[in-house]
């Protein structure tokens, strides 16, 4: 074989790894471009939303709700995943059309029942965190305003006068928040409207709750 032919063949063979690598890089670049151009399917989850604006106080019915799918990252915390889970619950705030129903939008069942029965629900601050040791949802309590007249160093606040509310039903127990300095525990209680007005007039006071037998 002539020398020139050998040189031509060797020159061609010596260049093929570079050509192969270039071709591979081209294929990878094309594949990446195609992948980036294709939208990624977002993970969706069942989400209960309102079919129309729902005013505060509404008892939810099937006509108020629609089950749809939302991106998981867009669903608010506590969002309902099944219509049956919220049927018959009362909303605490107005929910606009198409918005998810969350746990924060709903009244606790005990509170909703008290309101439906014509009672008023009121939040009262407790004078001492130690009272939580004996208080449970469903208890009946008399509520005395703390007179803040206890001797210095006495951990038990004093009471004065008659209770602001008698035989109030405990609907919810709210522990103090660790994130808020000097925060105190509180109760949500059901009373008649007259007693609720007495409690509201003492909104800045802390209360001592004494357990009583139901009437």
C-alpha positions as CSV (number, residue, x, y, z in Angstrom):
1,X,0.0,0.0,0.0
2,X,1.4,3.4,-0.9
3,X,2.7,5.5,2.1
4,X,0.2,8.3,1.4
5,X,-2.7,5.8,1.8
6,X,-1.5,4.6,5.2
7,X,-1.0,8.2,6.4
8,X,-4.6,9.0,5.3
9,X,-6.0,6.0,7.1
10,X,-4.1,6.7,10.3
11,X,-5.2,10.3,10.2
12,X,-8.8,9.3,9.9
13,X,-8.7,6.7,12.6
14,X,-6.8,9.0,15.0
15,X,-9.7,11.5,14.8
16,X,-12.6,9.2,15.5
17,X,-12.6,9.5,19.3
18,X,-13.0,13.2,19.1
19,X,-15.8,12.9,16.6
20,X,-17.6,10.3,18.7
21,X,-17.3,12.5,21.8
22,X,-18.6,15.5,20.0
23,X,-21.5,13.5,18.7
24,X,-22.3,12.3,22.2
25,X,-22.2,15.8,23.6
26,X,-24.6,16.9,20.9
27,X,-27.0,14.2,21.7
28,X,-26.9,15.0,25.4
29,X,-27.5,18.7,24.7
30,X,-30.5,18.0,22.5
31,X,-32.0,15.7,25.1
32,X,-31.5,18.3,27.8
33,X,-33.2,21.0,25.7
34,X,-36.1,18.7,25.0
35,X,-36.5,17.9,28.7
36,X,-36.4,21.5,29.8
37,X,-38.9,22.4,27.2
38,X,-41.4,19.9,28.4
39,X,-43.5,21.0,31.5
40,X,-43.1,18.8,34.6
41,X,-46.3,17.3,35.9
42,X,-47.0,18.7,39.4
43,X,-48.2,16.3,42.1
44,X,-51.9,17.0,42.8
45,X,-54.1,16.0,45.7
46,X,-57.9,16.0,46.3
47,X,-59.0,19.3,47.7
48,X,-62.4,20.5,48.9
49,X,-63.2,24.0,47.7
50,X,-66.4,26.2,47.9
51,X,-68.8,26.2,45.0
52,X,-69.9,29.8,45.8
53,X,-69.2,32.4,48.5
54,X,-70.0,30.9,51.9
55,X,-70.9,33.4,54.6
56,X,-69.6,33.0,58.2
57,X,-72.0,30.9,60.3
58,X,-73.1,28.7,57.4
59,X,-73.6,25.0,58.1
60,X,-71.9,23.3,55.1
61,X,-74.0,21.2,52.7
62,X,-73.0,19.3,49.6
63,X,-74.3,22.2,47.4
64,X,-71.7,24.4,49.0
65,X,-68.7,22.2,48.1
66,X,-66.8,20.8,45.2
67,X,-64.0,18.2,45.2
68,X,-61.2,19.1,42.8
69,X,-57.4,18.6,42.6
70,X,-54.8,21.2,43.5
71,X,-51.0,21.1,43.3
72,X,-49.9,19.6,46.7
73,X,-47.6,22.6,47.2
74,X,-50.5,25.1,46.9
75,X,-53.0,23.4,49.3
76,X,-53.1,25.3,52.7
77,X,-52.3,23.5,55.9
78,X,-55.3,21.7,57.2
79,X,-57.1,21.6,53.8
80,X,-60.0,19.1,53.7
81,X,-59.5,16.2,51.3
82,X,-63.0,14.7,51.4
83,X,-66.4,16.5,51.1
84,X,-68.0,14.1,53.7
85,X,-65.4,15.2,56.3
86,X,-66.8,18.7,56.4
87,X,-70.6,18.3,55.7
88,X,-72.6,19.6,58.6
89,X,-69.7,21.7,60.0
90,X,-70.2,25.4,60.6
91,X,-67.7,27.9,59.1
92,X,-66.3,30.6,61.3
93,X,-65.4,33.0,58.6
94,X,-66.6,33.9,55.1
95,X,-65.0,31.7,52.5
96,X,-64.9,33.0,48.9
97,X,-65.8,30.9,45.9
98,X,-63.2,28.3,44.8
99,X,-61.2,28.6,48.0
100,X,-60.1,25.4,50.0
101,X,-61.9,24.6,53.2
102,X,-59.4,24.3,56.0
103,X,-59.6,23.3,59.7
104,X,-59.0,27.0,60.6
105,X,-62.2,27.9,58.7
106,X,-64.4,25.7,60.8
107,X,-65.8,26.1,64.3
108,X,-65.1,23.3,66.7
109,X,-68.2,21.1,67.0
110,X,-68.8,21.9,70.7
111,X,-68.7,25.7,69.9
112,X,-71.0,25.3,66.9
113,X,-73.5,23.3,69.0
114,X,-73.5,26.0,71.7
115,X,-74.1,28.7,69.2
116,X,-76.9,26.7,67.5
117,X,-78.5,26.3,70.9
118,X,-78.7,30.1,71.4
119,X,-75.8,30.4,73.8
120,X,-72.8,32.6,73.4
121,X,-69.2,31.5,73.2
122,X,-66.6,33.6,75.0
123,X,-62.8,33.4,75.5
124,X,-61.6,34.1,79.0
125,X,-58.0,34.3,80.2
126,X,-57.1,32.2,83.2
127,X,-55.2,33.7,86.1
128,X,-53.0,30.7,86.7
129,X,-51.6,28.0,84.4
130,X,-52.0,25.5,87.3
131,X,-55.8,25.5,86.7
132,X,-55.3,23.5,83.5
133,X,-54.5,20.4,85.6
134,X,-58.2,20.1,86.6
135,X,-60.0,21.5,83.5
136,X,-61.4,19.5,80.6
137,X,-63.7,20.1,77.7
138,X,-67.3,19.5,78.9
139,X,-66.6,20.7,82.5
140,X,-68.9,23.2,84.2
141,X,-67.2,26.1,86.0
142,X,-67.9,29.2,87.9
143,X,-65.7,32.1,86.7
144,X,-64.4,34.6,89.3
145,X,-62.4,37.7,88.2
146,X,-59.0,37.7,89.8
147,X,-58.8,40.6,92.3
148,X,-54.9,40.5,92.3
149,X,-55.1,41.0,96.0
150,X,-53.0,38.0,97.0
151,X,-50.2,38.6,99.5
152,X,-46.7,39.1,97.9
153,X,-45.2,35.7,97.1
154,X,-48.6,33.9,97.1
155,X,-49.0,32.0,93.8
156,X,-52.7,31.7,94.2
157,X,-54.6,34.9,93.0
158,X,-57.4,36.1,95.1
159,X,-61.1,36.3,94.1
160,X,-63.6,39.0,95.0
161,X,-67.3,39.2,94.9
162,X,-69.7,37.0,93.0
163,X,-68.7,34.9,89.9
164,X,-69.0,36.7,86.6
165,X,-70.5,33.6,85.1
166,X,-72.0,30.5,86.8
167,X,-72.0,26.9,85.4
168,X,-70.3,27.9,82.2
169,X,-69.5,24.9,80.0
170,X,-65.9,24.6,78.9
171,X,-65.9,24.2,75.1
172,X,-62.1,24.4,74.5
173,X,-59.0,24.7,76.5
174,X,-56.3,26.9,75.1
175,X,-52.8,26.4,76.6
176,X,-50.4,29.4,76.8
177,X,-48.1,29.9,73.9
178,X,-44.4,29.3,74.5
179,X,-43.6,31.8,71.7
180,X,-45.4,34.7,73.5
181,X,-43.8,36.1,76.7
182,X,-46.3,36.3,79.7
183,X,-49.0,34.5,77.7
184,X,-51.6,32.9,79.8
185,X,-53.9,29.9,79.2
186,X,-57.5,30.5,78.3
187,X,-60.9,28.8,78.0
188,X,-63.7,29.1,75.5
189,X,-66.9,28.8,77.5
190,X,-70.6,28.7,76.7
191,X,-73.0,30.8,78.7
192,X,-76.2,32.7,78.2
193,X,-75.9,36.1,76.6
194,X,-76.3,38.0,79.9
195,X,-73.3,36.1,81.4
196,X,-71.3,36.6,78.2
197,X,-71.9,40.3,78.5
198,X,-70.6,40.3,82.0
199,X,-67.4,38.4,80.8
200,X,-67.0,40.8,77.9
201,X,-67.1,43.8,80.4
202,X,-64.2,42.3,82.2
203,X,-62.2,41.5,79.0
204,X,-58.9,42.7,80.5
205,X,-59.3,40.6,83.6
206,X,-57.9,37.1,84.3
207,X,-60.3,34.6,85.8
208,X,-60.2,31.8,88.3
209,X,-62.3,28.8,87.2
210,X,-63.9,26.6,90.0
211,X,-65.3,23.3,89.0
212,X,-69.0,22.8,89.8
213,X,-71.6,20.2,89.2
214,X,-73.9,20.7,86.2
215,X,-77.3,22.1,87.0
